[in-house]
Amino acid sequence: MSGLTPEFGLGLRLEATVAARDFDVSLDLPDGQTVAVLGPNGAGKSTLLSVIAGLLRPDTGRVVVNGDVLVDDGVWVPPHRRGISLLAQDPLLFPHLTALDNVAFGPRSAGHATPAAREIARRWLSEVEGADLAVRRPARLSGGQAQRVAIARALASDPRVLLLDEPLAALDVAVAPTIRRMLRRVLEGRTAVLVTHEVLDALTLADRVIVLNRGRVVEQGATSEVLQRPRHPFTAELAGLNLLTGTPTPDGLVTDEGFRVVGSREAGGTAPTGPAAVGSRDGSRDGVRHGVRDGVLVGARLGARLGAAVRPSAIEVHEHRPESLNVVRVTVRDLEPRGDLIRVRTETLSADVTPGQAAALDVTPGTPLWFAFPATAVAIYPL
Amino acid sequence: MNRFRGGFEAVPRWTIVVAAVGGALVLLPLAAMATRVNWGGFLALVSSESSVAALELSLRTSLAATVLCVLFGVPMALVLARTSFPGQRVVRTVVLLPLVLPPVIGGIALLAAFGRQGLLGHTLEVLGVEIAFSTTAVVIAQTFVALPFLVLSLEGSLRVAGTRYEAVAATLGARPTTVLARITLPLVFPALLSGAVLSFARALGEFGATLTFAGSLQGTTRTLPLEIYLQREMDPDAAVALSLVLVVVSLVVVGLTLRTVPDGQASDRGSGRSFLGLGSRSGGLS
């Protein structure tokens, strides 16, 4: 890990290893920003939150919030003195307390007398449109109501950092959008770490994204950039993109599977990214700064690695080899319903087809097909 | 549970027969004893001076022992359920030992520790404290045998309740002692209550350790079970009458616990969702 910048500034800085979970992550979150943590199950997302909250002691590392060292060699600040509150998927409202007293719990623990604490709690309950829930016990709250009270409770303790662990995952699809809007409002200007499975949460709630896999950060950056130019198959899957990786050719790349992909000068126009974002990625891994400008690779050199993103909906599916610049022979692995389309998955690419097309081509697992896509549908970028 | 009334019952018929025989094994002797009660002289028998003294002593010491069980048992259950340290299994085994140990052995062990010739006997004598064959000894003997009931009941409940609420409370800024008082104990209150009642009942029935360690002095160490045992030789009618009193007291105590804690663990204050897992979810398909 490269050294962290000295901790003068505000925000959250962390580097931590947990050997038992093969976890080795560093994170640098500026004050007032929300970072979304994406990753498959077991990637280390919960471990990250536990380390920040102080519920898990890392084997090595340091955690610094707004210049206060919380964890370091010989330093251990217990959870209750960190000013970091946690909002989980399960609201975990204390079942023996009313909604109001749940929210007042933080202020009371901070030393406010009961009336003052309840006053603060009332304010936060109205902030989440839950003023009328004050006297109810958690057992009498619906899932959405309970999560709103939990949000108020997490904020009422005036945390320096807010941790959110899939806060919308347990909610009805009918309720989730309301809570998402509410979170968007309360996260504005707050330092927060949001663990989620939903790319929509990352898009609507987060300024930045980190993607974890097997206890390591595999991608990070601004949300839009990470989702438009994924480097990791998991991110590509989340972003709904096909990711091909390979080595450069004059007009595109040769994928690791061995087929050529051609991008075009117009790539910026129809590819998943706008031209403005193109070329902004820093390919610092091999020490050469390179990028793509108007679809032309700049500074790419032999041996460099490239990624190519293709939307499944941009792929045409044919029974016989079509005339096209980018043609791939594939075998159908499985089919998956996606709204009113069917996603045809193969070992390399996925394509979205209409049910009519799928029927006409008689697509079933094992069917050999040709996938074709225009050069204009390919976004090529250095990894 | 009667939630499946009239529906499918996953119970083979023969188990009902065997269960009935088992139930009879418990009920029959108690019923038989009730038939032996000399109802005419009942009041006189149970209100004799020695009987009243024994009953009063029993209630007093059992109550004191229950308080001690709660005071020591709550921290013990917390340490066993929430921490891990080398040798924890051994510690748990030893702590629960009085559950299976013949009480007379407990009495001998207590004498070895607190008796005049015991390990701490000299120290206590210097301090002017004499424990053996005093009411204090009765309370200690009762605590010794009753403590595991509270620890066992509470530790299980603490494990089921998990640490998630406590973790949330800590992240909201609550110190560990605040978390214990405002979150942990309220959450496991039903188990604490049933554990305390069980401890009280066990203390009330204590005989062997008390006799060995505290002796049988009327008004000082002769609790109701000791009084009954003594009367059995001299006045069998009084023994039977007093036994009935103890049976009724125990029934009331156990009945109260079951009413307070309907499903064994569940609480009528709980959320019914993740609260104590087992308890409030035991309805399952309801």
Contacts between the chains, C-beta under 8 A, distances in Angstrom:
chain1	res1	chain2	res2	distance
A	53	B	167	7.5
A	53	B	171	5.4
A	54	B	170	7.7
A	54	B	171	7.8
A	55	B	167	5.3
A	55	B	170	7.7
A	55	B	171	7.8
A	78	B	170	7.3
A	78	B	176	7.9
A	79	B	167	7.2
A	79	B	170	4.1
A	79	B	171	5.3
A	80	B	170	4.7
A	80	B	171	7.5
A	80	B	172	7.9
A	80	B	173	5.3
A	80	B	174	5.6
A	80	B	175	5.5
A	80	B	176	7.4
A	80	B	179	7.8
A	81	B	173	7.7
A	82	B	171	7.5
A	83	B	173	7.2
A	84	B	171	6.2
A	85	B	171	4.9
A	85	B	172	5.8
A	86	B	167	7.3
A	86	B	168	6.3
A	86	B	171	4.4
A	88	B	164	7.7
A	88	B	168	7.3
A	90	B	164	7.6
A	90	B	274	6.5
A	92	B	164	5.7
A	92	B	165	6.0
A	92	B	168	5.0
A	92	B	274	7.6
A	93	B	271	7.2
A	94	B	165	6.0
A	94	B	168	7.9
A	94	B	169	7.4
A	94	B	182	8.0
A	94	B	183	6.0
A	94	B	186	7.8
A	94	B	187	7.8
A	95	B	187	7.3
A	95	B	269	6.9
A	95	B	270	5.0
A	95	B	271	3.5
A	95	B	273	7.8
A	95	B	275	4.8
A	96	B	186	4.5
A	96	B	187	6.8
A	96	B	189	8.0
A	96	B	269	5.2
A	96	B	270	7.5
A	105	B	169	6.8
A	105	B	172	5.5
A	105	B	174	7.0
A	105	B	182	7.4
A	106	B	172	4.0
A	106	B	173	5.6
A	109	B	169	7.6
A	109	B	172	5.9
A	109	B	173	4.2
A	109	B	174	4.0
A	109	B	175	7.2
A	109	B	178	5.8
A	110	B	173	5.3
A	137	B	269	7.8
A	137	B	271	7.4
A	138	B	271	4.8
A	138	B	273	7.8
A	139	B	270	7.0
A	139	B	271	4.4
A	139	B	272	5.1
A	139	B	273	7.2
A	153	B	172	6.9
A	154	B	172	7.7
A	157	B	171	8.0
A	157	B	172	4.7
A	157	B	173	5.2
A	159	B	171	8.0
A	163	B	171	7.7
